[in-house]
Structures are given as C-alpha cells and as structure tokens.
Amino acid sequence: MHGKLKKLIALAVSAGLVAMSLVMPAHAAEKTIKVGAALPLTGPLSPEGNHQRNGYQMWADTVNAAGGIKAGGDTYKVEMVYVDYQSNTPRAVQSAERLITQDKVDFLFAPFGSGATKAVSAITEKYGVPLIAPNAASEQVYDQGFKYLFGVYSPNHTLTDPVVELITKQHPTVKKVAILSRNDLFPTAISDELQKSAKARGMDVVYYEKFAIGTVDYSAAFTKLRSTNPDWIFFAGYTNDLILARKQMAEQGVSGKLLTMVVGAAEVNFRNAVSADLVDGVTTFAWWDAAAGYQGKDIFGTPDRFAQLYQAKHNEYPGYPAAGSAACGVVLQLGIEKAGSVDKAKVRDAIASLDVMTFWGPIKFGPTGQISSLKPPMLQMQGGKVVVVHPAEIKRGDLRLGFK
C-alpha cells in the first residue's frame, strides 16, 4: 500500500508539472534581444572595425554575465549578430537592411565612421529601428531630421575649440598650422573644424590639402607641406593612413613643434606598427580615456573597471573606439530599462530623454540625436604612455612640444 501511495503521489506531481508548463506565461521562458552590427572586419578599415566589435561584444558579454536586461517584468539576454561589409560603404547599407529584414534584429549598432553611419541611418529610419553610433562625430550625420539615430561622440568642434584655445594660451609660439586630410566625411569634417578654430584664434593655416582614399605615398604632399615651415601639423585619416604617413614623415625629415594625428594614434595598432621614437610626442583627439574619474550608473560603472575587463579579455589598453562602442550598448540598455519595454518606438523615446552618468561620461542627447554632454580629452604619447593633457579635470601631464 505504501508503495502504491508513493507511485500515485509521483504521478500526481508529474501531471501537475505538465499542467503548469502548459499554463505558465510565455515571459517565464528566457527571452533574447538581437542586436545587429555591420562592421568593416576586413579591408583597410579592419583595425577600427575589430575594435568596434570588441566594444560591442564586451558590453553584451558583461550584461549576459550579470543576468541580462530587465524590462517590464521580463529578463532578456543579448545576442549580437555581425556582418562584415569589407570596408565598403554600399555593402554596409545592404548589410544593415539584411540584418533588419532577414536576421530580424531588434536594434542596430552603427558601422564605422561618419560616412557609413550616415548612409546606414537612412535604412534604420525607414524601418523605425533605433541606431546607436560610436565613431561618427560629424554633425552632417545628424542634420537629416532623423528620429531613430543617436551618437555617443560629441560634435567635432568640441574637440578642436578647447585644444586650439589651450595651445594659443600655453604655447603662443605655435602660430602656423598645416592640415593634411583623407578625403572622407569625418577626416574632412574634423579638419574643417580645426581650420575654423585656428583661424578664429589668430593662427595662420598655411597649408590644407586632401588625399584620396587608398593613398599609400604621401611624398608629394609632404614636400609641399614642409615648404610652408609649419609649427603644427594636423593629419586626419584612419589607422593604416596614420601608420604610413608617420613613417614617411620621418623619411622626408618633416618635423615641427606639434604633431596631431587622428583617428587612432593612441591605439595599440598604431603604436605597435611605428617605432617608439616616432610615436613619442604625437598628440591625438579623443572622446574618452580610462583615466577619467566618472562614477557611472551603468553596467561598467567606472572607466577603470571597463579598462580592466577589456584588458583581461583582449590583453590591450582600450581606446575610445572600443569604449564608445561599449557605450552604445550602455545607452541601449538604459533606454530599454527606462522604457520598461523592448518596443522600438518606446525605447527610442526613452533614449532621447536620458540624462545619466556612465563610465563613458555624462550622457544626454541633443535634439538631433548627437550627444551634447561630453568634454572630450586630448592625449599625447609620452615615454611610451598615453597621457591625458586636457581637460584640467582629468589631465595627467602637460602638453610637450617637439617631435622628430
């Protein structure tokens, strides 16, 4: 009798569990948010694309390890879906549409650079999918009247104006500026802003030329540039451009009081490819550095914690491209949590109304969707280290003049 009773109880429990499984609400099962990203993982922009992927994935992995994103009583794990557009902008547009229509992603993170981001934003706007962008600072990206586009890089003048102001006050002998820019949306935009900032403060722009995408020989440009005897040389391109240009400058004896190279001069790819003596003294603009003392209310909390997690995984110091990419994830997560929903329109509205401190810094978006709350740092390579020389609140050293 005792054995029969145990069997009856077991059957009853089993039947009860089956019945419960049939009536349990769907939200009890684990849910997933799919986030797509078309990136240049091969081709000339691959160094930038891979750093971007590292940042996106760092956020996703950190969120999932912490249990996921909570919204409206549900918890969501993050699944990243990547497509390689091979450093070709038209392919980036095609990839973004594929991610939305075929892969059925819920949200998108942007490709690399202002040009590709501007192109892709037309697709995400058409489908009403929030697109969050790192590595896209040009205001021309955000002046399209789009509602679903957000960028974590502040406008270019927020970098050039303070730096030119600093140089004119601390180093008044720096008077003549030479600018050489890749003929691409962001490099041209930041170069134009530097020219405006310099002229507005009494500097003389003695040279301004653009080089074609894919240029590998800068000798003619450097010959002309050197003849103007500039104090400050400003070179705008991407990592592979910077590597070639810095080596060729040394070969041709181009020197001066100050050398600024954007984008990527603080990145490990640049510093590993160029000899230490040629790296030393190079300055670069940035939107973030691990030395910043922000106390954020996000999954990373502080720049230092993000840097530790990144170094543990990738065995390198994180630059602002990787950190900015992770910040896109932070923005999405905070938007979903604030909305209490994964509905695209509700998340869009929540992101637009954010006003919060994060490891990236204060995040608040202006009416065009571009961040309006950052104070970007200027960096200089000094003795093998990346040193913040501006702004005063987070500086770790003074700006030095002279380069070989």
C-alpha positions in Angstrom: 0.0 0.0 0.0 2.8 2.3 0.9 4.5 1.8 -2.5 1.2 2.3 -4.4 0.7 5.6 -2.5 4.2 6.8 -3.4 3.5 6.0 -7.1 0.2 7.8 -7.0 1.9 10.9 -5.5 4.6 10.8 -8.1 2.1 10.6 -10.9 0.1 13.5 -9.4 3.2 15.7 -9.1 4.2 14.8 -12.7 0.8 15.6 -14.0 0.8 18.8 -12.1 4.1 19.9 -13.5 2.9 19.1 -17.0 -0.2 21.2 -16.4 1.8 24.1 -15.0 4.1 24.0 -18.0 1.1 24.3 -20.3 -0.4 27.3 -18.5 2.8 29.2 -17.5 3.0 32.6 -19.2 5.4 33.0 -22.1 7.6 35.5 -20.3 8.8 32.8 -17.9 11.0 31.4 -20.7 14.3 33.1 -21.3 14.0 35.9 -23.9 16.6 37.3 -26.3 17.2 40.7 -27.7 19.0 40.6 -31.1 21.3 43.5 -31.8 22.9 43.8 -35.3 26.1 45.5 -36.4 27.5 45.7 -39.9 31.3 46.3 -39.5 34.4 46.5 -41.6 36.1 43.4 -40.2 38.3 43.0 -43.3 39.7 45.6 -45.7 41.6 48.8 -44.9 39.3 49.8 -42.0 39.5 46.4 -40.3 41.6 47.7 -37.3 38.8 50.1 -36.5 36.1 47.6 -37.2 37.5 45.0 -34.9 38.0 47.4 -32.0 34.3 48.4 -32.5 33.2 44.7 -32.4 35.3 44.2 -29.3 33.5 47.0 -27.6 30.0 45.8 -28.6 30.8 42.3 -27.5 32.3 43.4 -24.2 29.0 45.1 -23.4 26.9 42.1 -24.4 29.1 39.6 -22.5 29.1 41.8 -19.4 25.3 42.2 -19.5 24.7 38.4 -20.0 27.1 37.5 -17.2 25.1 39.8 -14.9 21.8 38.1 -15.8 20.5 40.1 -18.7 18.4 43.2 -19.2 15.3 43.6 -17.2 12.3 45.2 -18.8 8.6 45.0 -17.9 8.9 42.0 -15.7 10.9 40.1 -18.3 14.7 39.4 -18.5 16.4 39.4 -21.8 19.8 38.0 -22.8 21.7 39.8 -25.6 22.6 38.2 -28.9 25.0 40.1 -31.2 24.7 39.5 -34.9 27.6 40.8 -37.0 28.1 41.2 -40.8 31.4 42.1 -42.4 30.9 44.8 -45.0 34.6 44.6 -46.0 35.3 48.4 -45.7 32.8 49.1 -48.5 30.1 51.6 -47.6 27.5 50.4 -50.1 27.9 46.9 -48.6 27.3 48.4 -45.2 23.9 49.7 -46.3 23.0 46.3 -47.9 24.1 44.6 -44.7 22.0 46.8 -42.4 18.9 46.1 -44.5 19.6 42.4 -44.4 20.1 42.5 -40.6 16.7 44.1 -40.2 14.6 42.2 -42.8 16.3 38.8 -42.8 18.1 38.4 -39.5 15.2 40.2 -37.7 17.4 42.1 -35.3 15.6 44.3 -32.7 18.1 47.1 -32.7 21.2 48.2 -34.6 24.7 49.5 -33.6 26.3 51.6 -36.3 29.1 50.8 -38.7 32.5 52.6 -38.6 32.8 56.2 -39.4 30.6 59.2 -40.2 30.2 58.3 -43.9 28.9 54.8 -43.4 26.8 55.7 -40.4 25.1 58.5 -42.4 24.3 56.0 -45.2 23.0 53.3 -42.9 20.9 55.7 -40.9 18.5 56.1 -43.9 17.8 52.4 -43.7 17.2 52.2 -40.0 15.0 55.3 -40.1 12.9 53.7 -42.8 12.2 50.7 -40.7 11.9 52.6 -37.4 14.8 50.8 -35.8 17.0 52.7 -33.2 20.6 53.0 -34.5 23.2 53.9 -31.9 26.6 55.1 -33.3 30.1 55.3 -32.0 32.9 56.7 -34.3 30.6 59.2 -36.0 31.1 62.7 -34.8 30.4 64.8 -37.9 27.3 67.0 -37.4 26.4 66.2 -41.1 25.4 62.7 -39.9 22.8 64.1 -37.5 21.3 67.0 -39.5 18.9 64.8 -41.5 16.0 65.2 -39.2 16.0 61.5 -38.2 14.3 60.4 -35.0 15.9 56.9 -34.6 19.6 57.9 -34.8 21.8 58.5 -31.7 25.5 59.1 -31.5 27.8 59.0 -28.5 30.5 61.2 -30.0 30.1 65.0 -29.4 30.4 67.4 -32.4 33.9 67.9 -33.9 34.2 71.5 -32.6 34.0 70.2 -29.0 37.5 68.7 -29.7 39.1 71.4 -31.8 38.0 74.6 -30.0 39.3 73.7 -26.5 42.6 72.3 -27.9 43.3 75.4 -30.0 42.4 77.6 -27.0 44.9 75.6 -24.9 47.7 75.8 -27.4 47.3 79.5 -28.1 47.4 80.3 -24.3 50.1 77.9 -23.2 52.3 77.8 -26.4 51.9 81.1 -28.2 54.9 80.3 -30.5 52.7 77.8 -32.3 51.3 80.0 -35.0 51.4 78.3 -38.4 49.2 75.2 -39.0 49.4 72.7 -41.8 46.5 70.3 -42.4 46.5 67.1 -44.5 43.2 65.1 -44.6 41.9 61.9 -46.0 39.1 62.9 -48.4 36.4 61.2 -46.3 33.5 62.5 -44.3 34.9 62.5 -40.8 38.6 63.4 -41.6 37.4 66.3 -43.7 34.9 67.4 -41.1 37.4 67.4 -38.2 40.0 69.2 -40.4 37.5 71.8 -41.4 36.7 72.4 -37.7 40.4 72.7 -36.9 40.8 75.2 -39.6 37.9 77.3 -38.2 39.1 77.0 -34.6 42.7 78.0 -35.6 41.7 81.0 -37.7 39.2 82.2 -35.1 42.1 82.4 -32.6 44.6 84.2 -34.8 46.6 81.2 -36.1 47.7 81.1 -39.8 46.6 78.0 -41.7 49.5 77.8 -44.2 48.5 74.5 -45.9 45.4 72.5 -46.3 45.2 69.6 -48.7 43.2 66.4 -49.0 44.5 63.0 -50.1 42.4 60.2 -51.9 41.2 57.2 -50.0 43.7 54.4 -50.6 46.7 56.7 -50.8 50.0 54.9 -49.9 52.5 57.5 -51.0 52.4 61.0 -49.3 55.8 62.2 -50.5 54.4 64.9 -52.9 52.1 66.2 -50.2 54.8 66.2 -47.5 57.2 68.1 -49.8 54.7 70.9 -50.3 53.7 70.8 -46.6 57.3 71.1 -45.5 58.0 74.1 -47.7 55.4 76.1 -45.6 57.5 75.6 -42.5 54.5 74.9 -40.2 54.6 74.8 -36.4 51.7 72.5 -36.0 51.0 69.6 -38.4 47.5 68.1 -38.3 47.0 64.8 -40.1 43.5 63.3 -40.3 42.8 59.8 -41.5 42.4 56.3 -40.1 44.9 53.9 -38.5 46.5 52.5 -41.7 46.8 56.0 -43.1 48.5 57.2 -39.9 51.0 54.4 -39.9 52.1 55.1 -43.4 52.1 58.8 -43.0 54.1 58.8 -39.8 56.9 56.7 -41.3 57.0 58.7 -44.5 57.2 62.0 -42.5 60.3 60.7 -40.7 61.8 59.6 -44.0 61.4 63.0 -45.5 62.5 64.9 -42.5 59.2 66.6 -41.8 59.2 68.0 -38.2 57.8 70.8 -36.2 56.6 71.9 -32.7 53.4 69.9 -32.6 52.0 66.8 -34.5 48.4 65.8 -34.1 47.1 62.6 -35.8 43.5 61.4 -35.9 42.0 58.8 -35.8 43.9 56.1 -34.0 47.2 57.5 -32.8 46.6 56.2 -29.3 45.5 52.8 -30.5 47.8 49.7 -30.0 47.8 49.0 -33.7 49.5 52.4 -34.4 51.9 52.2 -31.5 53.0 48.6 -32.5 53.5 49.5 -36.1 55.5 52.6 -35.6 58.8 52.8 -33.8 58.7 54.3 -30.3 60.7 57.4 -31.2 58.2 58.3 -33.9 55.2 57.7 -31.6 56.7 59.9 -28.8 55.2 63.4 -28.8 52.3 62.6 -31.2 49.0 64.1 -29.9 45.5 63.0 -30.8 42.0 63.9 -30.0 39.7 61.5 -28.1 36.2 61.3 -26.7 37.2 59.2 -23.7 40.1 57.9 -21.7 40.4 55.2 -19.0 41.9 57.9 -16.7 38.6 59.8 -16.5 37.1 59.6 -13.0 33.4 59.1 -13.9 31.2 57.3 -11.4 28.5 55.8 -13.7 25.1 54.2 -13.0 25.6 51.6 -15.8 26.8 48.0 -16.1 30.5 49.1 -16.1 30.3 51.9 -13.5 33.8 53.4 -14.0 36.2 53.9 -16.9 38.8 52.0 -14.8 36.5 48.9 -14.4 35.8 48.9 -18.2 39.6 49.1 -18.9 40.3 46.2 -16.5 37.6 44.0 -18.1 38.8 44.9 -21.6 42.5 44.3 -20.8 41.7 40.9 -19.2 39.9 39.8 -22.4 42.0 41.4 -25.1 45.4 42.0 -23.5 45.5 45.6 -24.5 44.6 49.1 -23.3 41.2 50.1 -24.5 41.0 53.3 -26.6 37.9 55.4 -27.2 36.7 53.5 -30.3 36.2 50.3 -28.2 34.9 52.2 -25.2 32.5 54.2 -27.3 31.2 51.0 -28.9 30.5 49.6 -25.4 28.8 52.9 -24.5 26.3 52.3 -27.4 25.3 49.1 -25.5 25.0 51.0 -22.3 22.7 53.6 -24.0 20.5 50.8 -25.4 20.3 49.0 -22.0 19.5 52.2 -20.1 16.8 53.0 -22.8 15.2 49.6 -22.5 15.2 49.7 -18.7 13.8 53.2 -18.7 11.1 52.3 -21.2 10.3 49.0 -19.4 9.8 47.6 -22.8 11.7 46.4 -26.0 9.2 48.2 -28.2 11.3 50.1 -30.7 9.4 53.4 -30.5 9.2 53.4 -26.7 13.0 52.6 -26.5 13.7 55.4 -28.9 11.8 57.9 -26.8 13.5 56.7 -23.6 17.0 57.0 -25.1 16.1 60.6 -26.3 15.2 61.5 -22.7 18.3 60.0 -21.0 20.3 62.3 -18.6 22.6 60.0 -16.7 26.2 59.5 -15.7 28.0 56.4 -17.1 31.5 55.0 -17.5 31.6 56.9 -20.8 30.7 60.2 -19.1 27.5 62.1 -18.8 25.0 61.0 -21.5 22.4 63.4 -22.7 21.3 63.8 -26.3 20.6 67.0 -28.2 17.6 67.5 -30.5 19.4 65.9 -33.5 20.3 62.7 -31.6 24.0 63.6 -31.1 25.4 63.6 -27.6 25.6 67.1 -26.1 27.1 66.4 -22.7 30.8 65.3 -23.2 34.0 67.2 -22.6 36.5 65.2 -24.8 40.2 64.8 -23.7 43.3 65.4 -25.7 46.0 62.8 -25.5 49.8 62.8 -26.1 52.2 59.9 -26.4 54.9 60.5 -23.8 57.6 57.9 -23.0 55.6 55.0 -24.2 52.5 56.0 -22.3 49.2 57.6 -23.3 48.9 60.8 -21.2 45.8 63.0 -20.9 46.9 66.6 -21.3 43.4 68.2 -21.4 40.9 69.0 -19.9 42.2 70.1 -16.5 39.7 68.0 -14.6 41.3 64.7 -15.7 44.8 65.7 -17.1 47.7 63.5 -16.1 50.5 65.6 -17.7 51.3 68.8 -19.6 51.4 69.2 -23.3 55.0 68.9 -24.7 56.3 70.5 -27.8 58.6 68.9 -30.4 58.7 65.8 -32.5 61.1 64.1 -34.9 
